[in-house]
């Protein structure tokens, strides 16, 4: 039975010292963080009570975290 999805392209050789891979990683991370902040802002507008409760839970977790 053949797969309907083609195999993903092979990943480029990951060289940890390469500036290109570092720049690409930083670019992807920045994009992810922008989208995450946008999603949090949307959640805040749509469900403000739940968003506030989630913020309070996160603050409590940070207060009780042991380093």
N, CA and C atoms as a LAMMPS dump frame, in Angstrom:
ITEM: TIMESTEP
0
ITEM: NUMBER OF ATOMS
201
ITEM: BOX BOUNDS ff ff ff
-5.0000000000000000e+02 5.0000000000000000e+02
-5.0000000000000000e+02 5.0000000000000000e+02
-5.0000000000000000e+02 5.0000000000000000e+02
ITEM: ATOMS id mol type element x y z
1 1 1 N 0.845 -1.183 0
2 1 2 C 0 0 0
3 1 3 C 0.89 1.245 0
4 2 1 N 0.889 2.048 -1.07
5 2 2 C 1.769 3.215 -1.149
6 2 3 C 1.29 4.342 -0.233
7 3 1 N 2.261 5.076 0.268
8 3 2 C 1.928 6.232 1.111
9 3 3 C 1.437 7.371 0.245
10 4 1 N 0.416 8.074 0.711
11 4 2 C -0.086 9.212 -0.061
12 4 3 C 0.802 10.438 0.134
13 5 1 N 1.507 10.525 1.285
14 5 2 C 2.378 11.663 1.547
15 5 3 C 3.8 11.318 1.118
16 6 1 N 4.439 12.227 0.381
17 6 2 C 5.823 11.965 -0.023
18 6 3 C 6.758 12.071 1.185
19 7 1 N 7.913 11.448 1.07
20 7 2 C 8.894 11.539 2.145
21 7 3 C 9.356 12.985 2.286
22 8 1 N 9.6 13.44 3.522
23 8 2 C 10.079 14.811 3.695
24 8 3 C 11.477 14.947 3.096
25 9 1 N 11.824 16.147 2.628
26 9 2 C 13.162 16.321 2.056
27 9 3 C 14.211 16.1 3.132
28 10 1 N 15.372 15.602 2.766
29 10 2 C 16.399 15.372 3.767
30 10 3 C 16.826 16.692 4.409
31 11 1 N 17.035 16.65 5.717
32 11 2 C 17.442 17.855 6.432
33 11 3 C 18.87 18.204 6.055
34 12 1 N 19.167 19.503 5.929
35 12 2 C 20.549 19.888 5.619
36 12 3 C 21.459 19.508 6.774
37 13 1 N 22.715 19.278 6.473
38 13 2 C 23.672 18.9 7.514
39 13 3 C 23.732 20.009 8.552
40 14 1 N 23.394 19.682 9.776
41 14 2 C 23.358 20.682 10.843
42 14 3 C 24.753 20.858 11.412
43 15 1 N 25.377 21.968 11.094
44 15 2 C 26.693 22.302 11.624
45 15 3 C 26.481 23.326 12.725
46 16 1 N 26.703 22.958 13.987
47 16 2 C 26.4 23.887 15.076
48 16 3 C 27.222 25.172 15.011
49 17 1 N 28.376 25.154 14.344
50 17 2 C 29.223 26.347 14.272
51 17 3 C 28.866 27.242 13.095
52 18 1 N 27.951 26.799 12.264
53 18 2 C 27.612 27.561 11.071
54 18 3 C 26.773 28.784 11.422
55 19 1 N 27.157 29.964 10.9
56 19 2 C 26.396 31.19 11.134
57 19 3 C 25.039 31.12 10.442
58 20 1 N 24.991 30.492 9.287
59 20 2 C 23.74 30.385 8.536
60 20 3 C 22.689 29.64 9.342
61 21 1 N 23.063 28.49 9.908
62 21 2 C 22.077 27.72 10.672
63 21 3 C 21.674 28.482 11.928
64 22 1 N 22.603 29.197 12.548
65 22 2 C 22.29 30.001 13.727
66 22 3 C 21.337 31.123 13.386
67 23 1 N 21.579 31.778 12.267
68 23 2 C 20.706 32.874 11.845
69 23 3 C 19.321 32.343 11.508
70 24 1 N 19.267 31.198 10.837
71 24 2 C 17.972 30.61 10.489
72 24 3 C 17.223 30.208 11.758
73 25 1 N 17.961 29.652 12.71
74 25 2 C 17.328 29.249 13.973
75 25 3 C 16.785 30.475 14.715
76 26 1 N 17.55 31.549 14.772
77 26 2 C 17.087 32.767 15.443
78 26 3 C 15.87 33.357 14.736
79 27 1 N 15.877 33.283 13.406
80 27 2 C 14.741 33.796 12.632
81 27 3 C 13.48 32.984 12.938
82 28 1 N 13.621 31.646 12.946
83 28 2 C 12.468 30.795 13.262
84 28 3 C 11.987 31.037 14.682
85 29 1 N 12.917 31.191 15.608
86 29 2 C 12.549 31.421 17.009
87 29 3 C 11.817 32.748 17.163
88 30 1 N 12.312 33.792 16.493
89 30 2 C 11.657 35.1 16.562
90 30 3 C 10.24 35.016 15.998
91 31 1 N 10.078 34.301 14.881
92 31 2 C 8.755 34.133 14.279
93 31 3 C 7.83 33.387 15.248
94 32 1 N 8.343 32.332 15.863
95 32 2 C 7.545 31.567 16.818
96 32 3 C 7.114 32.446 17.989
97 33 1 N 8.031 33.237 18.532
98 33 2 C 7.698 34.082 19.68
99 33 3 C 6.687 35.161 19.305
100 34 1 N 6.798 35.703 18.08
101 34 2 C 5.802 36.682 17.618
102 34 3 C 4.424 36.045 17.567
103 35 1 N 4.344 34.849 16.986
104 35 2 C 3.053 34.167 16.882
105 35 3 C 2.509 33.781 18.254
106 36 1 N 3.4 33.388 19.159
107 36 2 C 2.97 33.039 20.509
108 36 3 C 2.38 34.251 21.224
109 37 1 N 3.05 35.398 21.114
110 37 2 C 2.539 36.616 21.743
111 37 3 C 1.217 37.042 21.123
112 38 1 N 1.102 36.874 19.81
113 38 2 C -0.149 37.207 19.13
114 38 3 C -1.283 36.299 19.623
115 39 1 N -0.989 35.012 19.796
116 39 2 C -2.002 34.075 20.282
117 39 3 C -2.408 34.415 21.714
118 40 1 N -1.429 34.8 22.544
119 40 2 C -1.76 35.181 23.924
120 40 3 C -2.634 36.423 23.952
121 41 1 N -2.328 37.395 23.088
122 41 2 C -3.136 38.615 23.041
123 41 3 C -4.556 38.298 22.579
124 42 1 N -4.678 37.414 21.599
125 42 2 C -6.005 37.019 21.121
126 42 3 C -6.789 36.324 22.232
127 43 1 N -6.127 35.418 22.941
128 43 2 C -6.793 34.709 24.038
129 43 3 C -7.236 35.704 25.103
130 44 1 N -6.405 36.711 25.364
131 44 2 C -6.74 37.733 26.369
132 44 3 C -8.012 38.488 25.965
133 45 1 N -8.139 38.79 24.678
134 45 2 C -9.32 39.518 24.209
135 45 3 C -10.566 38.635 24.211
136 46 1 N -10.391 37.373 23.834
137 46 2 C -11.543 36.491 23.673
138 46 3 C -12.055 35.976 25.015
139 47 1 N -11.134 35.586 25.896
140 47 2 C -11.525 35.015 27.196
141 47 3 C -10.723 35.689 28.302
142 48 1 N -11.06 36.938 28.642
143 48 2 C -10.233 37.663 29.612
144 48 3 C -10.183 37.019 30.99
145 49 1 N -11.274 36.428 31.452
146 49 2 C -11.246 35.819 32.795
147 49 3 C -10.338 34.603 32.825
148 50 1 N -10.435 33.774 31.798
149 50 2 C -9.58 32.584 31.759
150 50 3 C -8.114 32.969 31.575
151 51 1 N -7.877 34.008 30.766
152 51 2 C -6.5 34.458 30.561
153 51 3 C -5.918 35.003 31.859
154 52 1 N -6.732 35.734 32.613
155 52 2 C -6.255 36.277 33.896
156 52 3 C -5.967 35.141 34.871
157 53 1 N -6.837 34.151 34.907
158 53 2 C -6.62 33.008 35.788
159 53 3 C -5.341 32.256 35.397
160 54 1 N -5.109 32.119 34.098
161 54 2 C -3.895 31.445 33.639
162 54 3 C -2.65 32.239 34.04
163 55 1 N -2.732 33.569 33.944
164 55 2 C -1.602 34.414 34.37
165 55 3 C -1.33 34.244 35.856
166 56 1 N -2.404 34.203 36.642
167 56 2 C -2.245 34.034 38.09
168 56 3 C -1.614 32.678 38.421
169 57 1 N -2.055 31.63 37.717
170 57 2 C -1.458 30.301 37.945
171 57 3 C 0.026 30.312 37.583
172 58 1 N 0.368 30.951 36.469
173 58 2 C 1.778 31.03 36.054
174 58 3 C 2.602 31.792 37.09
175 59 1 N 2.066 32.903 37.604
176 59 2 C 2.781 33.66 38.627
177 59 3 C 2.983 32.817 39.882
178 60 1 N 1.98 32.052 40.254
179 60 2 C 2.109 31.193 41.437
180 60 3 C 3.169 30.127 41.2
181 61 1 N 3.186 29.545 39.999
182 61 2 C 4.221 28.558 39.693
183 61 3 C 5.604 29.179 39.802
184 62 1 N 5.76 30.407 39.288
185 62 2 C 7.068 31.058 39.335
186 62 3 C 7.453 31.409 40.774
187 63 1 N 6.493 31.792 41.592
188 63 2 C 6.796 32.125 42.989
189 63 3 C 7.233 30.909 43.778
190 64 1 N 6.664 29.747 43.468
191 64 2 C 6.954 28.573 44.271
192 64 3 C 8.067 27.723 43.677
193 65 1 N 8.633 28.153 42.551
194 65 2 C 9.704 27.381 41.913
195 65 3 C 10.99 27.525 42.719
196 66 1 N 11.657 26.4 42.946
197 66 2 C 12.933 26.423 43.687
198 66 3 C 14.081 26.39 42.684
199 67 1 N 15.038 27.287 42.8
200 67 2 C 16.206 27.294 41.913
201 67 3 C 17.208 26.292 42.366
